[in-house]
Amino acid sequence: MRENENKRRHLSGPGEYVSEFEQFLDHYIAQHPEVAEDQMRGWYIWWDHKQDIAERAREQRDSVAVKPYSYE
């Protein structure tokens, strides 16, 4: 977020409240852009994996159904 947009965002009017914590985060990210880059890198490591369709099919085919507990 650009500095001018950041300042405008913190000017609160009716229904436009921005908490001090959110202001701190906005300021911190503006001063440390590498944090956002690191966040995206972490996102891609944990969530955006390329899927191997053949591997997934093999895992599903080889899995054994888990029997539910009997509540008797």
ZIFEN-V809886 format. One record per residue. RES is the residue in one small letter. D_LAST is the distance of its C-alpha to the last C-alpha in Angstrom with 1 decimal. Layout:
# ZIFEN-V809886
res: <RES,RES>
d_last: <D_LAST,D_LAST>
This chain:
# ZIFEN-V809886
res: <m,r,e,n,e,n,k,r,r,h,l,s,g,p,g,e,y,v,s,e,f,e,q,f,l,d,h,y,i,a,q,h,p,e,v,a,e,d,q,m,r,g,w,y,i,w,w,d,h,k,q,d,i,a,e,r,a,r,e,q,r,d,s,v,a,v,k,p,y,s,y,e>
d_last: <59.2,62.9,64.3,65.9,62.7,60.9,63.5,63.4,59.6,59.9,62.4,60.2,61.1,59.1,55.6,56.3,54.9,54.3,52.7,54.5,51.7,52.0,55.8,55.4,53.1,55.6,58.5,56.7,55.9,59.4,60.8,58.3,57.8,56.4,53.1,52.5,53.3,51.0,48.2,48.8,48.9,45.5,44.1,45.4,44.0,40.4,40.1,42.8,42.2,43.7,41.1,41.4,40.1,40.1,38.2,35.5,35.2,35.0,32.2,30.2,31.0,30.1,26.8,23.5,20.6,17.8,14.4,12.0,9.1,5.7,3.8,0.0>
